[in-house]
C-alpha cells in the first residue's frame, strides 16, 4: 500500500507542480519527498488543500544540516488523519542563504516550530510574523545545532569529535 500511495502522490504532484519533486523514496516504509526549495510552499499548499490527499495536519517541522555540512534543510511531517496517511517533505538550501517561505498561512501551529528551527539552525522563514529566538537568549550570536562548533572541550585530549560521528 505504501509504494502505491507514494506513486499516486508523486503522479499528482508531477501533474499539479511539474518539476517540484527532486526525489521520492520510502526509507523505513515512510513516504518521503525531496522538493525544490522554490516550490516547497506550493507543494505543501497542494498537499493540504487537495480534497483527495487532504494532508491537513502538520505533525512536525524541524531543521537539519546535511552530513557534508554545506546545506541546511527543513523537514515537514504531514498527516491525513481521515485515512491515516503520513508523509515527510524535505527541502534543502545553501548555508549562504538559509531562507524558506513560512508555512504559518497553511498551518498556524507552524509558528513556534519555525521559531525553534530559526533559533537552533538560523533558518529564516520569509513572511513569519515574529521570527525571533524562542529558547536561547536573544544575545546569542550563534546557532547551536549547526555543525560549526566542536562538540567537546578542546583542552581535553581524551575525547574528540570522532566519538560523535564527525
Helices and strands as residue ranges (DSSP letters): H 2-16, E 21-27, E 30-35, G 37-39, H 40-49, E 57-65, E 71-80, E 85-94, G 95-97, E 99-101, H 110-121, E 124-126, G 161-164
